[in-house]
């Protein structure tokens, strides 16, 4: 029996923030995958090694975690005053689907460097030494991201001394700004309330902040769930009953936010919304062994991504945290002391992260003009990926 030979596609493997993924230029993809649809999804699933019933992605580029099963497709922007169009796909590990419903804030930091290195930014705008501002149109959520990419001797500066908790080695700092990060013309709260009562069968009625900034997120008080907020991955990910509870909360939160009409739909929309729990500051030992002092943070946050507690913090969830912290009366703001603020430092399983956001009340509705954080990114491998030719 004859079998189709493997096809070879130009690709770059990059880390951005605390995530990594496979980056493609749109025009390098096979023609059938240059358009959204089943062919593109099948290709990306095969590239990452999904669906894998063993949940290891051994036969692909994926790393078998939500942070490492990601794909990015970039092209010169068709949007005015933008350099690059950025499309993000969260590739399921054990199921045959790619979730296009949201953004990856961490990989957003790698988009600018890739765009510069691959000619998607006008070379005339790139200095010999200094910083180039890359304006990114995030296609999934129809929002603008602005990255400040350092340049040395005409090329992207990747090495440096900026340290990011959750990433082992230092690299060059890349400030990233998420402009007007809420959906719905700046509307932050889908229900109009900073705190809602969320009824979850089998759990009860929970106070929740349902916010749409960076990425739709359901925030719950840690204490209401029996947690301290100091938990590391193994405390949650090793408890199937806890994971099932969080998925129920996420599904009912998605309905309350209007993202889905029935809880059963949540299974095919795993990337959004996120679910997180918050607590006032307390000291703890991070997953790297680093001691985090209560005095060094404003609050504790633990967030789940694709059904598991994240090892650090998703970049988009960090935007949601900053936005919620900036608005008095949210559970995040109350955990951080309840005062008005324009930045917040929170503790996560790998350490701490500082992120800023400024909120304003316009005609009775809260808005966030932008949220800002620093990340780093670098190329891990570049060349070509191979997949069996019959995947398309």
VEXDREN-2710 file (C-alpha; in Angstrom, 1 decimal):
% VEXDREN-2710
k/r/px/py/pz
1/UNK/0.0/0.0/0.0
2/UNK/1.4/3.4/-1.0
3/UNK/1.6/6.1/1.6
4/UNK/1.8/9.9/1.0
5/UNK/5.3/11.3/1.6
6/UNK/5.7/14.0/4.3
7/UNK/5.2/17.6/3.4
8/UNK/7.7/20.2/4.6
9/UNK/6.5/23.7/5.8
10/UNK/8.7/26.6/7.0
11/UNK/8.2/27.2/10.7
12/UNK/9.8/28.7/13.7
13/UNK/9.6/27.4/17.3
14/UNK/9.5/30.3/19.7
15/UNK/9.1/31.0/23.4
16/UNK/7.1/34.1/24.3
17/UNK/6.7/34.8/28.0
18/UNK/5.9/31.6/29.8
19/UNK/4.5/29.9/26.7
20/UNK/6.0/28.5/23.5
21/UNK/4.6/27.5/20.2
22/UNK/5.1/27.0/16.5
23/UNK/5.0/30.2/14.3
24/UNK/4.1/30.3/10.7
25/UNK/4.0/33.0/8.0
26/UNK/0.5/32.7/6.4
27/UNK/1.9/32.5/2.8
28/UNK/4.2/29.6/3.7
29/UNK/1.2/27.4/4.6
30/UNK/-0.2/24.9/2.0
31/UNK/-2.9/26.7/0.0
32/UNK/-5.7/24.7/1.6
33/UNK/-4.5/25.8/5.1
34/UNK/-4.2/29.5/4.2
35/UNK/-7.9/29.9/4.8
36/UNK/-9.7/29.2/8.1
37/UNK/-11.4/25.8/8.3
38/UNK/-11.0/22.1/8.7
39/UNK/-7.9/21.8/6.6
40/UNK/-6.0/24.4/8.6
41/UNK/-7.1/22.7/11.9
42/UNK/-6.1/19.3/10.7
43/UNK/-2.7/20.6/9.8
44/UNK/-2.0/22.3/13.1
45/UNK/-3.3/19.3/15.1
46/UNK/-0.9/17.0/13.2
47/UNK/2.0/19.5/13.7
48/UNK/1.5/19.5/17.4
49/UNK/0.8/15.8/17.7
50/UNK/-2.9/15.9/18.5
51/UNK/-5.3/14.4/19.3
52/UNK/-3.2/12.2/21.5
53/UNK/-5.1/9.8/23.9
54/UNK/-1.9/9.4/25.8
55/UNK/-1.9/13.2/26.4
56/UNK/1.9/13.4/25.6
57/UNK/2.0/14.8/22.0
58/UNK/5.0/12.5/21.4
59/UNK/4.4/12.5/17.6
60/UNK/4.5/16.3/17.2
61/UNK/5.9/19.6/18.4
62/UNK/3.5/20.1/21.3
63/UNK/4.7/19.9/24.9
64/UNK/1.5/18.3/26.3
65/UNK/0.5/21.4/28.4
66/UNK/-1.7/24.3/27.6
67/UNK/1.4/26.5/27.6
68/UNK/3.1/24.5/24.9
69/UNK/0.3/23.4/22.6
70/UNK/0.0/26.6/20.6
71/UNK/0.2/27.7/17.0
72/UNK/0.6/31.2/15.6
73/UNK/0.0/32.4/12.0
74/UNK/1.3/35.8/11.0
75/UNK/1.0/38.0/7.9
76/UNK/1.5/41.6/6.8
77/UNK/-1.5/43.5/8.2
78/UNK/-4.5/44.4/6.2
79/UNK/-5.6/46.7/9.0
80/UNK/-4.7/50.4/8.7
81/UNK/-1.9/51.6/10.9
82/UNK/-0.8/48.0/11.9
83/UNK/2.3/46.1/10.9
84/UNK/1.2/42.5/11.3
85/UNK/-2.0/40.4/11.6
86/UNK/-1.7/37.8/14.4
87/UNK/-3.9/34.7/14.5
88/UNK/-3.6/32.4/17.5
89/UNK/-4.7/28.8/17.8
90/UNK/-4.9/26.9/21.1
91/UNK/-4.4/23.3/20.0
92/UNK/-6.2/20.7/22.1
93/UNK/-3.9/17.9/23.4
94/UNK/-6.3/14.9/23.5
95/UNK/-9.2/16.1/21.4
96/UNK/-9.4/16.9/17.7
97/UNK/-10.1/20.7/17.8
98/UNK/-8.3/24.0/17.7
99/UNK/-9.8/26.8/19.7
100/UNK/-9.6/30.2/17.9
101/UNK/-11.8/32.1/20.5
102/UNK/-9.1/34.0/22.3
103/UNK/-5.5/35.3/22.4
104/UNK/-2.3/34.2/24.0
105/UNK/-0.9/37.1/25.9
106/UNK/2.5/35.4/26.4
107/UNK/3.1/34.5/22.8
108/UNK/2.0/38.1/21.9
109/UNK/5.5/39.1/23.1
110/UNK/7.1/36.9/20.4
111/UNK/5.0/38.2/17.6
112/UNK/6.9/41.5/17.3
113/UNK/10.4/39.8/17.1
114/UNK/9.1/37.3/14.6
115/UNK/7.5/40.0/12.4
116/UNK/10.8/42.0/12.4
117/UNK/13.0/39.0/11.7
118/UNK/10.7/37.7/8.9
119/UNK/10.2/41.0/7.0
120/UNK/6.6/41.6/8.1
121/UNK/7.7/45.1/9.4
122/UNK/8.8/47.8/7.0
123/UNK/12.7/47.5/7.2
124/UNK/12.9/51.3/6.9
125/UNK/11.3/51.5/10.4
126/UNK/13.8/49.2/12.0
127/UNK/16.8/51.1/13.5
128/UNK/20.4/49.9/13.5
129/UNK/20.2/50.1/17.3
130/UNK/17.3/51.0/19.6
131/UNK/13.7/50.0/19.7
132/UNK/11.1/49.4/17.0
133/UNK/7.4/49.7/17.9
134/UNK/5.4/46.9/16.3
135/UNK/1.7/47.4/16.0
136/UNK/-0.1/44.1/16.0
137/UNK/-3.7/43.4/15.0
138/UNK/-4.9/40.5/17.0
139/UNK/-7.3/38.8/14.6
140/UNK/-9.0/36.5/17.1
141/UNK/-10.3/39.3/19.4
142/UNK/-10.0/42.2/16.9
143/UNK/-7.8/44.2/19.2
144/UNK/-4.5/46.1/19.0
145/UNK/-1.3/45.0/20.8
146/UNK/1.8/47.2/20.7
147/UNK/5.2/45.6/21.3
148/UNK/8.5/47.5/21.9
149/UNK/11.1/45.2/20.3
150/UNK/14.8/45.9/21.1
151/UNK/17.1/46.0/18.1
152/UNK/20.9/45.6/18.1
153/UNK/23.0/45.9/15.0
154/UNK/19.9/45.8/12.8
155/UNK/18.6/42.5/14.3
156/UNK/16.2/41.6/17.1
157/UNK/18.0/41.6/20.4
158/UNK/17.0/38.4/22.1
159/UNK/19.5/38.0/24.9
160/UNK/19.5/40.2/28.0
161/UNK/19.1/40.3/31.8
162/UNK/15.4/40.6/32.2
163/UNK/14.1/37.8/34.5
164/UNK/10.5/36.5/34.3
165/UNK/9.2/34.2/36.9
166/UNK/8.1/30.9/35.2
167/UNK/11.0/31.2/32.7
168/UNK/14.3/29.6/33.6
169/UNK/16.8/32.0/31.9
170/UNK/17.0/35.8/31.5
171/UNK/16.4/37.4/28.1
172/UNK/15.8/40.9/26.6
173/UNK/12.8/42.7/28.0
174/UNK/9.8/43.4/25.6
175/UNK/7.2/45.8/27.0
176/UNK/3.7/44.8/25.6
177/UNK/0.6/47.0/25.7
178/UNK/-2.9/45.6/25.1
179/UNK/-5.0/48.5/23.9
180/UNK/-8.7/48.7/24.9
181/UNK/-8.5/45.0/25.9
182/UNK/-12.3/44.5/26.6
183/UNK/-14.7/43.2/24.0
184/UNK/-17.9/45.1/23.2
185/UNK/-16.6/48.6/22.6
186/UNK/-14.7/48.7/25.9
187/UNK/-17.4/47.0/28.1
188/UNK/-15.5/45.3/30.9
189/UNK/-18.4/43.5/32.7
190/UNK/-20.7/41.4/30.5
191/UNK/-23.3/41.4/33.2
192/UNK/-22.8/45.1/34.1
193/UNK/-21.8/44.1/37.7
194/UNK/-18.3/44.0/39.3
195/UNK/-19.5/41.1/41.4
196/UNK/-22.2/38.6/40.5
197/UNK/-23.8/35.6/42.2
198/UNK/-22.9/32.5/40.2
199/UNK/-25.1/29.4/40.9
200/UNK/-23.2/26.2/40.2
201/UNK/-25.0/22.9/40.7
202/UNK/-23.2/20.7/43.2
203/UNK/-21.2/23.6/44.5
204/UNK/-23.7/26.3/45.5
205/UNK/-23.9/30.0/44.9
206/UNK/-20.5/31.7/44.5
207/UNK/-19.6/35.4/44.5
208/UNK/-17.8/35.9/41.2
209/UNK/-16.3/38.7/39.2
210/UNK/-17.0/38.0/35.5
211/UNK/-14.7/40.2/33.4
212/UNK/-13.8/40.6/29.8
213/UNK/-10.4/42.2/29.5
214/UNK/-7.5/40.5/27.8
215/UNK/-9.5/37.3/27.9
216/UNK/-12.9/36.4/29.5
217/UNK/-12.2/35.3/33.0
218/UNK/-14.2/34.1/36.0
219/UNK/-12.7/35.2/39.3
220/UNK/-13.7/33.4/42.6
221/UNK/-12.5/33.9/46.2
222/UNK/-10.1/31.2/47.1
223/UNK/-11.6/30.9/50.6
224/UNK/-15.0/30.1/49.1
225/UNK/-13.5/27.1/47.4
226/UNK/-11.5/26.0/50.5
227/UNK/-8.2/27.2/49.2
228/UNK/-5.6/29.6/50.6
229/UNK/-4.4/31.0/47.2
230/UNK/-0.9/29.7/47.9
231/UNK/-1.5/26.4/46.1
232/UNK/1.0/25.1/43.5
233/UNK/0.2/23.0/40.5
234/UNK/0.2/19.6/42.1
235/UNK/-2.3/20.6/44.7
236/UNK/-4.9/21.2/42.0
237/UNK/-3.8/19.2/39.0
238/UNK/-3.4/16.0/41.1
239/UNK/-7.0/16.3/42.3
240/UNK/-9.5/15.1/39.6
241/UNK/-12.5/16.2/41.8
242/UNK/-11.1/19.8/42.1
243/UNK/-10.5/20.0/38.3
244/UNK/-14.1/18.8/37.7
245/UNK/-15.4/21.5/40.1
246/UNK/-13.4/24.2/38.3
247/UNK/-14.7/23.1/35.0
248/UNK/-18.3/23.3/36.3
249/UNK/-17.6/26.8/37.5
250/UNK/-16.0/27.7/34.2
251/UNK/-19.0/26.3/32.2
252/UNK/-21.6/28.1/34.2
253/UNK/-19.5/31.3/34.2
254/UNK/-19.4/31.1/30.4
255/UNK/-23.2/30.9/30.2
256/UNK/-23.5/33.9/32.6
257/UNK/-21.1/35.9/30.5
258/UNK/-23.1/35.1/27.3
259/UNK/-20.2/33.3/25.7
260/UNK/-22.2/30.1/25.3
261/UNK/-25.9/29.3/25.6
262/UNK/-25.7/26.0/27.4
263/UNK/-23.0/24.5/29.7
264/UNK/-22.5/21.5/27.4
265/UNK/-20.9/23.9/24.8
266/UNK/-18.0/24.6/27.2
267/UNK/-16.3/21.3/26.2
268/UNK/-15.6/22.6/22.7
269/UNK/-14.6/26.1/24.0
270/UNK/-11.8/25.2/26.3
271/UNK/-9.6/28.3/25.8
272/UNK/-12.2/30.7/27.0
273/UNK/-13.3/31.7/29.6
274/UNK/-10.5/31.2/32.1
275/UNK/-11.3/30.6/35.7
276/UNK/-9.1/31.9/38.6
277/UNK/-9.2/32.2/42.3
278/UNK/-7.8/35.1/44.4
279/UNK/-6.8/35.7/48.0
280/UNK/-5.2/38.5/50.1
281/UNK/-1.3/38.5/50.1
282/UNK/0.4/35.7/52.0
283/UNK/3.9/34.3/52.0
284/UNK/4.7/31.0/50.2
285/UNK/7.4/29.0/48.5
286/UNK/7.1/29.1/44.7
287/UNK/7.5/26.1/42.5
288/UNK/11.2/27.0/41.9
289/UNK/11.9/27.1/45.6
290/UNK/11.9/30.9/45.7
291/UNK/10.4/32.4/48.8
292/UNK/7.6/35.0/48.0
293/UNK/7.1/37.4/50.9
294/UNK/3.6/38.7/51.6
295/UNK/5.0/42.2/51.7
296/UNK/6.2/42.0/48.1
297/UNK/2.8/41.3/46.6
298/UNK/-0.7/42.9/46.5
299/UNK/-2.6/39.6/46.2
300/UNK/-2.5/36.0/45.3
301/UNK/-3.9/34.6/42.0
302/UNK/-4.1/31.1/40.7
303/UNK/-5.5/30.5/37.2
304/UNK/-6.5/27.4/35.2
305/UNK/-5.9/27.0/31.5
306/UNK/-7.3/24.2/29.4
307/UNK/-8.5/22.4/32.5
308/UNK/-5.2/22.5/34.5
309/UNK/-3.7/25.0/36.9
310/UNK/-1.2/27.1/35.0
311/UNK/2.5/26.8/36.1
312/UNK/2.7/30.6/36.2
313/UNK/0.2/33.0/34.7
314/UNK/-1.3/33.4/31.3
315/UNK/-0.5/36.8/29.8
316/UNK/-4.1/37.5/28.9
317/UNK/-5.3/36.5/32.4
318/UNK/-2.7/39.0/33.7
319/UNK/-4.4/41.7/31.7
320/UNK/-7.8/40.6/33.3
321/UNK/-6.2/40.7/36.7
322/UNK/-4.8/44.2/36.2
323/UNK/-8.2/45.4/34.8
324/UNK/-10.2/43.9/37.7
325/UNK/-7.7/45.2/40.3
326/UNK/-8.1/48.8/38.9
327/UNK/-11.9/48.8/39.4
328/UNK/-13.0/49.1/43.0
329/UNK/-15.4/46.5/44.3
330/UNK/-14.3/43.5/42.2
331/UNK/-13.1/40.4/44.0
332/UNK/-9.6/41.0/42.6
333/UNK/-9.6/44.6/43.9
334/UNK/-10.9/43.6/47.3
335/UNK/-8.3/40.9/47.6
336/UNK/-5.7/43.5/46.9
337/UNK/-7.0/45.8/49.7
338/UNK/-9.9/47.5/48.0
339/UNK/-8.1/50.8/47.1
340/UNK/-7.9/52.6/43.7
341/UNK/-4.8/51.5/41.8
342/UNK/-3.1/51.6/38.4
343/UNK/-0.8/48.6/38.8
344/UNK/-0.7/45.4/40.8
345/UNK/1.9/42.8/41.7
346/UNK/0.4/39.4/42.3
347/UNK/1.8/36.1/43.4
348/UNK/1.4/33.0/41.1
349/UNK/2.8/29.5/41.4
350/UNK/6.2/30.4/39.8
351/UNK/6.7/33.7/41.6
352/UNK/5.4/37.2/41.0
353/UNK/4.3/39.5/38.2
354/UNK/3.6/43.2/38.0
355/UNK/1.1/44.5/35.5
356/UNK/-0.5/47.9/35.0
357/UNK/-3.9/49.1/33.9
358/UNK/-5.9/52.3/34.3
359/UNK/-9.7/52.2/34.5
360/UNK/-12.1/55.0/33.7
361/UNK/-15.9/55.3/34.1
362/UNK/-17.4/56.6/30.9
363/UNK/-21.1/57.2/30.7
364/UNK/-21.7/54.7/33.4
365/UNK/-19.5/51.9/31.9
366/UNK/-16.0/50.9/33.0
367/UNK/-13.3/51.0/30.4
368/UNK/-9.6/50.1/30.3
369/UNK/-7.6/52.1/27.9
370/UNK/-4.6/49.7/28.0
371/UNK/-2.9/47.1/30.1
372/UNK/0.9/46.9/30.1
373/UNK/3.3/44.2/31.2
374/UNK/6.9/43.2/30.3
375/UNK/7.7/39.8/28.8
376/UNK/10.6/38.3/26.9
377/UNK/10.8/36.1/23.8
378/UNK/13.4/34.2/21.7
379/UNK/13.7/31.8/18.8
380/UNK/14.3/28.3/20.0
381/UNK/14.5/26.6/16.6
382/UNK/13.9/27.6/13.0
383/UNK/13.6/25.6/9.8
384/UNK/10.7/23.4/8.7
385/UNK/8.2/21.1/10.2
386/UNK/7.1/17.9/8.6
387/UNK/3.7/16.3/8.6
388/UNK/2.3/13.4/6.5
389/UNK/1.1/14.6/3.2
390/UNK/-2.3/13.0/3.5
391/UNK/-3.3/15.3/6.4
392/UNK/-4.8/17.7/3.9
END
